[in-house]
Amino acid sequence: MSDLAVGILGGAGRMGRALVRAVTEAKGCHVIGAVDAPGNPEFGKDLGVLAGIDPLGTVLTDDVRALFQKADVIIDFTIPRVTAANARIAAETGTAYVVGTTGLEPEQQAVIAEAGTRAVVVQAANFSLGVNLTIALTRRLAEVLDDSFDIEIVEMHHRHKVDAPSGTALALGRAAAEGRGVSLEHVADRGRDGITGARKRGHIGFGVLRGGNVAGDHTVIFAADDERIELSHKAGDRIIFARGAVHAALWTAGKPAGYYTMQDVLKL
Ligand code: NAD
């Protein structure tokens, strides 16, 4: 199989730079280019230099269509509005598309699902192996334990994060709800403040912390009378998400069009 040409959207961002490093260190793929928002001060700079590694001889641009044309697979870690527009281009060009942007509105999410009818699309709120295992374990525990176990999900992220709860916390919540055979929308408690009344049986609660440079901590708590199970994952560096996204990008080669998640990629 030939070396996969990977294009990165959001190339000047925190994840974009980690992705340039992860693609460069992986076997079987190389960075074909990266794009960021029009007017970005980093335009024209070498992608390797931006990522803190040796120069790659390719510079940051704003020509997203050209990147879709020349890449075998695109990895998108940008912002929701831009991601929805990019998913439309993936559907038009049939380019494999790996998407990690979180905080999508339902109509933006629908565009991504729709792209999966015409291109290989892999989406995950969190691309790390450890988190995906934690999601699978959460689903399993929720299947086995009845609602005498209250489920609470606590997350902490760096001070720059703009959406809450994190996409990963919501994915953990969805897994817990699936395990219980309910819809998360019907049982989620997303913001408690003031006189909230007693906790409702069967609800799934979310707690959100922000501060420092925390890459991403998640804990799922199953609390019953007199016993408690806690599943915790702590990310030490965002490179783990980038490596997972590159793993997903390599996995897309030769796959039929479809909407996939990291649970499919890892066969969980
Ligand atoms: P960031 O703000 O550092 O990077 C986002 C980049 O997108 C910026 O450089 C911004 O200029 C760029 N951008 C904005 N408009 C653009 C456009 N029109 N075209 C191209 N680029 C554009 O944020 P980040 O920390 O890198 O996170 C990015 C997203 O990825 C967030 O939604 C975050 O929650 C998500 N994320 C997902 C995972 C995962 O595993 N799925 C892990 C970490 C972060």
Residues whose N, C-alpha, C, O or C-beta is under 5 A from the ligand:
A	BS01	NAD	L9 G10 A12 G13 R14 M15 G16 V35 D36 A37 F77 T78 I79 V82 G100 T101 T102 A124 A125 N126 F127 F241
